[in-house]
Amino acid sequence: MNIRAAIPEDKPAIIGLLKKSLGESLIPKSEKLWRWKHEENPFGKSYVLVAEEDQDLIGVRAFMQWQWQWKGNVYKAVRAVDTATHPAHQGKGIFKKLTLQQAEICKQQGVHFVFNTPNKQSKPGYLKMGWIEQGKLPVKLKLVQTVSGLFKSSNKKKENQKNETAEILWKWNEKMAYLLENHVYKKEQLTTLLSSEYVSWRYVNNPLFSYHFLTDNENFLLISRIKNHSSYKELRLVDFILFNLNTSPEHLNKYMRKHLLDFCRNNNINFISLSGLQYKLYKLYFNWMGILPAYRFGPMITLKNLNMKENFAELLNMKSCGYSLGDIELF
């Protein structure tokens, strides 16, 4: 078996291996998605290793680049994402070999740490390779309407109502890009290094999901998407960016409450979700979310130290982080 860095010519074989090993599941496998995710990422191209035997691709391991800001410093990280082993070659330790070799390469490249959200089946393997549990992400919820349709707007009301809220929630404009490039983040918690280039890549041009953008074009940007479940609908608030640190919490509470709740009723949304860590950072601006506490039923986050030194112990405390749902959701 030979392990090497992937080259552009490997892309069709990589996509074929992902389909053969994982199926399409909820996230379709395509060269378009791979290119967006691993080649167009503004943080840099992903680290991708492949394993081959007799000139056939039998394994792949991708670490997606990410950058975080924390206490005035920028930290390079990678997210352990796409991996697959050919069904005929499972049980040979290919996943472990690829993962550990990829982590060592990233360490030599100066990457500070690895993060990911493994499922119950893969988590034990990561823990054996030196990953450490940071904890489950807390999530804040607000009920908008019951599954049976209580508080649901009538069709007649929808027909007569101007679609102002929907326009506000869909439209991306250059003013948002300008505000992103000029905003100053002054929190002490670890957060993604935000820029207009990142938001355009991650949310505006995302080939998997349609995201919504709510802003007053001056003080904040709230990014969301609708997630359909089997019997209910969720409005997931994936990111919140405060442009004006002196803006009135009362103004933002009224603005978000009005437009988001109208949007939810018009689109039959049952509940709203928000990262409990972002809620804690910006609690004054989310009083409209109600008094229910955030519960730790989000995904489990695991980390592996590469070059963090003494700061890693502090990073393991989730109170040091301001993860958004957009930072952690699978894509």
C-alpha positions as CSV (number, residue, x, y, z in Angstrom):
1,M,0.0,0.0,0.0
2,N,1.3,3.4,-0.9
3,I,0.2,6.6,0.8
4,R,0.7,9.9,-1.0
5,A,-0.7,13.4,-1.3
6,A,-3.7,13.7,-3.7
7,I,-3.2,15.3,-7.1
8,P,-5.9,17.0,-9.3
9,E,-6.1,13.9,-11.5
10,D,-7.3,11.8,-8.4
11,K,-10.6,13.8,-8.1
12,P,-12.9,11.4,-10.1
13,A,-11.5,8.4,-8.3
14,I,-11.9,10.1,-4.9
15,I,-15.5,11.0,-5.6
16,G,-16.1,7.4,-6.8
17,L,-14.6,6.0,-3.6
18,L,-16.7,8.3,-1.4
19,K,-19.8,7.1,-3.2
20,K,-18.9,3.5,-3.0
21,S,-17.9,3.7,0.7
22,L,-20.4,6.1,2.1
23,G,-23.3,6.4,-0.4
24,E,-24.9,9.7,-1.1
25,S,-26.6,10.0,2.3
26,L,-27.8,13.6,3.1
27,I,-24.8,15.2,1.4
28,P,-24.4,14.2,-2.3
29,K,-20.9,13.4,-3.5
30,S,-19.8,15.4,-6.6
31,E,-16.7,17.0,-8.0
32,K,-18.5,20.4,-7.8
33,L,-19.0,20.0,-4.0
34,W,-15.5,18.7,-3.6
35,R,-14.0,21.7,-5.5
36,W,-16.1,24.2,-3.4
37,K,-15.3,22.6,-0.1
38,H,-11.6,21.6,-0.5
39,E,-10.2,23.9,-3.2
40,E,-12.1,27.2,-3.0
41,N,-12.0,27.6,0.8
42,P,-10.5,31.1,1.5
43,F,-8.5,29.6,4.4
44,G,-6.6,27.5,1.9
45,K,-6.8,24.2,0.0
46,S,-7.4,21.1,2.1
47,Y,-4.8,18.6,3.1
48,V,-5.7,15.4,1.2
49,L,-4.0,12.0,1.4
50,V,-4.9,8.9,-0.6
51,A,-3.9,5.3,-0.2
52,E,-3.5,3.2,-3.3
53,E,-2.8,-0.5,-4.0
54,D,-2.0,-1.9,-7.5
55,Q,-2.7,1.6,-8.9
56,D,-6.3,1.5,-7.4
57,L,-7.4,4.1,-4.9
58,I,-8.5,2.3,-1.7
59,G,-8.5,5.2,0.9
60,V,-8.8,8.9,1.2
61,R,-8.5,11.4,4.1
62,A,-9.2,15.1,3.9
63,F,-8.4,17.8,6.5
64,M,-10.1,21.1,5.7
65,Q,-8.3,24.3,6.6
66,W,-9.8,26.7,9.1
67,Q,-8.7,29.8,11.0
68,W,-9.8,31.0,14.4
69,Q,-9.2,34.2,16.3
70,W,-8.6,34.1,20.1
71,K,-7.4,36.8,22.4
72,G,-5.9,38.9,19.6
73,N,-4.1,36.0,17.9
74,V,-5.0,33.9,14.8
75,Y,-4.7,30.2,15.1
76,K,-4.4,27.8,12.1
77,A,-6.6,24.7,12.4
78,V,-7.9,21.8,10.3
79,R,-11.2,20.1,10.5
80,A,-11.1,16.3,10.0
81,V,-13.8,15.8,7.4
82,D,-14.1,13.5,4.4
83,T,-12.7,10.0,4.8
84,A,-13.4,6.7,3.1
85,T,-12.0,3.2,2.7
86,H,-12.9,0.9,-0.1
87,P,-15.3,-1.8,1.2
88,A,-12.9,-4.6,0.0
89,H,-10.1,-3.2,2.1
90,Q,-11.7,-2.3,5.4
91,G,-10.2,-3.7,8.5
92,K,-6.7,-3.1,7.4
93,G,-6.1,0.1,9.5
94,I,-6.2,2.4,6.4
95,F,-8.3,5.0,8.2
96,K,-5.9,5.2,11.1
97,K,-2.8,5.3,9.0
98,L,-4.1,8.1,6.8
99,T,-5.4,10.1,9.7
100,L,-2.2,9.9,11.8
101,Q,0.0,10.7,8.8
102,Q,-2.2,13.6,7.9
103,A,-2.1,15.0,11.4
104,E,1.8,14.7,11.4
105,I,1.9,16.6,8.1
106,C,-0.3,19.3,9.5
107,K,1.9,19.6,12.6
108,Q,5.0,20.0,10.4
109,Q,3.1,22.8,8.5
110,G,2.5,24.7,11.7
111,V,-1.2,23.9,12.2
112,H,-2.1,24.5,15.8
113,F,-4.9,21.9,16.3
114,V,-7.4,19.6,14.7
115,F,-11.2,19.7,15.4
116,N,-14.2,17.7,14.3
117,T,-17.5,16.3,15.4
118,P,-17.3,12.5,15.2
119,N,-20.3,10.3,15.5
120,K,-20.7,7.5,18.1
121,Q,-19.1,4.9,15.7
122,S,-16.0,6.9,14.8
123,K,-15.4,8.7,18.1
124,P,-13.6,5.8,19.9
125,G,-11.1,5.5,17.0
126,Y,-10.3,9.2,17.3
127,L,-9.9,9.0,21.0
128,K,-7.4,6.2,20.6
129,M,-5.4,8.4,18.2
130,G,-5.0,11.2,20.7
131,W,-8.2,13.3,20.2
132,I,-9.8,14.7,23.4
133,E,-13.4,15.4,24.0
134,Q,-14.2,19.0,24.5
135,G,-17.9,18.5,25.1
136,K,-21.3,18.7,23.5
137,L,-22.3,22.0,22.0
138,P,-25.1,23.7,24.0
139,V,-28.1,24.7,21.9
140,K,-30.7,27.4,22.7
141,L,-34.2,26.8,21.4
142,K,-37.3,28.9,21.0
143,L,-40.7,27.4,20.1
144,V,-42.5,29.4,17.4
145,Q,-45.5,27.1,16.7
146,T,-46.5,23.6,17.6
147,V,-46.2,20.8,15.1
148,S,-50.0,20.7,14.8
149,G,-50.0,24.2,13.5
150,L,-50.9,26.4,16.4
151,F,-50.3,30.1,15.6
152,K,-50.0,29.3,11.9
153,S,-50.8,32.1,9.6
154,S,-53.7,31.6,7.3
155,N,-53.2,31.3,3.5
156,K,-55.4,34.4,3.0
157,K,-53.2,36.4,5.2
158,K,-50.1,35.2,3.4
159,E,-51.5,36.2,0.0
160,N,-52.4,39.7,1.2
161,Q,-49.1,40.2,3.1
162,K,-46.2,41.9,1.4
163,N,-43.1,39.7,1.2
164,E,-40.8,42.3,2.8
165,T,-39.5,39.9,5.5
166,A,-38.6,37.2,3.0
167,E,-36.7,39.8,0.9
168,I,-34.8,40.9,3.9
169,L,-33.9,37.4,4.9
170,W,-32.7,36.3,1.5
171,K,-30.8,39.2,0.1
172,W,-27.0,39.5,0.2
173,N,-25.6,42.9,-0.7
174,E,-22.4,44.8,-0.9
175,K,-23.2,46.7,2.2
176,M,-22.9,43.5,4.2
177,A,-19.5,42.8,2.6
178,Y,-18.3,46.3,3.5
179,L,-19.5,46.0,7.1
180,L,-17.8,42.6,7.5
181,E,-14.5,43.9,6.2
182,N,-14.6,46.8,8.7
183,H,-16.0,45.2,11.8
184,V,-13.8,44.7,14.9
185,Y,-14.2,41.7,17.1
186,K,-13.5,42.3,20.8
187,K,-14.6,39.2,22.5
188,E,-12.1,36.9,24.3
189,Q,-13.7,33.6,23.1
190,L,-12.4,31.6,20.2
191,T,-14.3,32.3,17.0
192,T,-13.9,31.8,13.3
193,L,-11.8,34.5,11.6
194,L,-14.6,36.3,9.8
195,S,-14.3,38.2,6.5
196,S,-16.6,38.9,3.5
197,E,-14.6,36.3,1.6
198,Y,-15.3,33.7,4.2
199,V,-19.1,34.5,4.4
200,S,-19.4,34.5,0.6
201,W,-17.8,31.1,0.4
202,R,-19.4,29.5,3.4
203,Y,-22.9,30.8,3.1
204,V,-23.6,32.8,0.0
205,N,-22.1,30.4,-2.5
206,N,-22.8,27.2,-0.6
207,P,-24.0,24.5,-3.1
208,L,-25.7,22.4,-0.4
209,F,-27.9,24.8,1.5
210,S,-29.7,28.1,1.0
211,Y,-28.9,30.6,3.7
212,H,-30.9,33.7,4.7
213,F,-29.4,37.1,5.7
214,L,-31.1,39.4,8.1
215,T,-29.5,42.8,8.7
216,D,-30.4,46.5,9.4
217,N,-27.4,47.4,7.1
218,E,-25.7,49.1,10.0
219,N,-25.4,47.1,13.3
220,F,-25.5,43.4,12.7
221,L,-25.8,40.4,10.4
222,L,-27.7,37.3,11.3
223,I,-27.4,34.2,9.0
224,S,-29.9,31.4,9.1
225,R,-31.2,28.4,7.1
226,I,-34.3,26.3,7.2
227,K,-33.8,22.6,8.2
228,N,-36.6,20.2,7.4
229,H,-37.1,17.3,9.8
230,S,-39.6,14.4,9.4
231,S,-42.5,16.1,11.1
232,Y,-41.3,19.7,11.9
233,K,-39.3,22.6,10.6
234,E,-36.4,24.4,12.2
235,L,-34.9,27.8,11.6
236,R,-31.2,27.4,12.4
237,L,-29.4,30.6,13.3
238,V,-26.0,29.6,12.1
239,D,-24.1,32.9,12.7
240,F,-24.4,36.3,14.3
241,I,-22.0,39.1,13.7
242,L,-22.2,42.4,15.6
243,F,-20.8,45.3,13.6
244,N,-21.6,48.1,16.1
245,L,-20.5,47.4,19.6
246,N,-22.5,50.4,20.9
247,T,-25.8,49.5,19.3
248,S,-28.9,49.4,21.4
249,P,-29.8,45.9,22.6
250,E,-33.4,47.0,22.7
251,H,-33.3,48.0,19.0
252,L,-31.8,44.6,17.9
253,N,-34.2,42.6,20.1
254,K,-37.2,44.4,18.5
255,Y,-35.8,44.1,15.0
256,M,-34.9,40.5,15.1
257,R,-38.1,39.5,16.9
258,K,-40.3,41.1,14.4
259,H,-38.7,39.9,11.2
260,L,-37.7,36.4,12.3
261,L,-41.0,35.6,13.9
262,D,-42.9,36.9,10.9
263,F,-40.7,34.8,8.7
264,C,-41.2,31.7,10.8
265,R,-45.0,32.0,10.7
266,N,-45.0,32.6,7.0
267,N,-42.9,29.5,6.4
268,N,-44.5,27.2,9.0
269,I,-41.3,27.1,11.1
270,N,-41.8,25.2,14.4
271,F,-38.8,26.3,16.4
272,I,-35.6,28.4,16.2
273,S,-32.2,27.2,17.3
274,L,-29.0,29.1,18.2
275,S,-25.6,28.0,19.5
276,G,-25.7,28.3,23.3
277,L,-22.2,29.7,23.2
278,Q,-23.2,32.5,20.8
279,Y,-26.3,33.1,22.9
280,K,-24.1,33.6,26.0
281,L,-21.8,36.0,24.2
282,Y,-24.7,38.2,22.9
283,K,-27.4,37.5,25.4
284,L,-28.5,41.1,25.6
285,Y,-29.4,41.0,21.9
286,F,-31.3,37.7,22.1
287,N,-33.7,38.3,25.0
288,W,-36.5,37.6,22.5
289,M,-35.4,34.0,22.5
290,G,-37.0,33.5,25.9
291,I,-35.9,32.1,29.2
292,L,-35.4,28.4,28.5
293,P,-31.7,27.5,29.2
294,A,-29.4,26.2,26.5
295,Y,-29.0,22.4,26.8
296,R,-25.9,20.3,25.7
297,F,-27.6,18.2,23.1
298,G,-25.6,19.5,20.1
299,P,-22.8,17.5,18.5
300,M,-19.8,16.3,20.4
301,I,-16.6,18.3,19.6
302,T,-13.2,16.7,19.8
303,L,-9.8,18.3,19.5
304,K,-6.2,17.1,18.9
305,N,-3.3,19.3,19.9
306,L,-0.6,19.8,17.3
307,N,1.2,23.0,18.1
308,M,-0.9,24.7,20.8
309,K,1.5,24.1,23.8
310,E,0.2,25.4,27.1
311,N,-2.9,27.1,25.5
312,F,-4.5,23.8,24.6
313,A,-5.6,23.0,28.2
314,E,-7.5,26.3,28.3
315,L,-9.0,25.7,24.9
316,L,-10.4,22.4,26.1
317,N,-12.7,24.4,28.4
318,M,-15.7,25.1,26.2
319,K,-16.2,28.4,28.1
320,S,-13.2,29.7,26.1
321,C,-15.1,29.2,22.8
322,G,-17.8,31.1,21.0
323,Y,-18.7,28.4,18.4
324,S,-21.6,29.2,16.2
325,L,-23.9,26.5,14.7
326,G,-22.3,27.4,11.3
327,D,-18.8,26.6,12.7
328,I,-19.9,23.1,13.7
329,E,-22.6,21.9,11.3
330,L,-21.7,19.2,8.7
331,F,-21.3,20.3,5.1
